[in-house]
Amino acid sequence: MEPVPDDVLRGRIDAGLVRRLVAAQFPHWGDLPVRPVAVGGWDNRTFHLGDRMTVRLPCGEGYALQVAKEQRWLPVLAPRLPLTVPTPLAAGEPGAGYPHPWSVHRWIDGDTARPERIADLTEFATTLAGFLAALRRVDPAGGPAAGRHSAWRGAPLRTYDAETRRAVDALGDRIPRDPVTAIWTAALATTWDAPPVWFHGDVAFGNLLVREGRLAAVIDFGCCGVGDPACDTVIAWTLLDGPSRTAFREVLGVDDATWARGRGWALWKALITLDDADPARAAEARHTLDQVLAEWREG
């Protein structure tokens, strides 16, 4: 198939396409209803298949690299983790005009972890830290080293140095340039010198599910891999606050250097999305930037 730009492909992925793919490749599920999930995602489009399954279609070639990885490694990781994670049920192939591999997972009940849905943010933070600590303890032998498939999560933060500095220049006096540059420089001055460990790669509130106010599941392992786990601390500035941030760091046992790189990851993402066309994403970026700056100033 001819390459399709990501934004064009996103517009083509709908329930009708999913029905055609399922009917052709998994006819035993062909009579099940298909409907979009409430929060469909950006890297992948997700649809309900019946009441107990989801179909997940990557929106670009880079994201498509993640399908085989999740199929291979989620069954290895799941029994070693203290919270529910996705269960792959089938791997689909390109077809019906869709150019990438895709997957069928078991549906997991829960709501995305917005602050108003969390009963106790400190308890939430310690539960999440315990999950990430367990993930890091899984044997990394043979695991996928950080790279393009993980959007370079787990790789050296310097991968995004040029992009970050361009964003700083473009934002101009809309951000406090001196402290932003100091935070970024401090993050780049550190490295992960220990053996590589498992990381999730996208610990964002949209990938954390709560039930009855408590963290119940962690989804979307598309950016997972083996490398530097600093990227998994970004949630400390995007969702957590002072007390819960402190509890998260203590339970996870994050040293100063890893914390600095995590702050750098949070800063990079905030800077490149501060002018996002989606007002909600832009507001989230501003919130993260404010949290990063406030913590930095507190010392």
C-alpha angles and dihedrals in degrees: 000000000000114000113265120207112247095241091051092048092051089058092052097051109095140136092275092058091048091051091052093048094048094045092051099043105025105027092168086070095039096106095053117108119252124209135156118264117243093252107033102181132225107247090044135021114226130200136182113248104198114316100302107042142054132208115216121197121187115231096214146016094263092055091045088065087069098062098077090042093056091045090052102041110029092073088052095048100039100073091048096054129083097221134054116273130181119290115213112222102173142357118226128205133221113285147124089050093307111123105202142066114260139185147227117219135180112262117251119204118226146093126258112265103260114164093247090057095053116090097199118012094197092052088047090052094050092047090051091047090052090052093050091046089054090049090053090052093059111108106263095201110133093002120141111273115229113275144111093329089060094043083248092296106152091028124103111298088230087079086084098039097108093046092049094050091048089053092050090052093046094049092052115170093357087087132040096257099193099055092039090054091045092052092049093047091050091051093051091050091069131071139190104248098169125089114286118269136190116278131182095218100206110051095167128146090253089062095048117081126201131198121191089354097304132104107262109161144014116212141181107051092177092119095043123123146123121290139067111002095203091105090066091066094065090097087072089075102029100052113000127078134210102291096034091045090054092048091048092053094046096050093044091046098226117182123219095260095050090046090053091052091047089053087050092053090051091048093049093053093045093051096049093048100040090099095041114150089230106081092209093054091046091051091050089051091051091049091051092047090050091050093048092049094045093052091046092052091049088059 
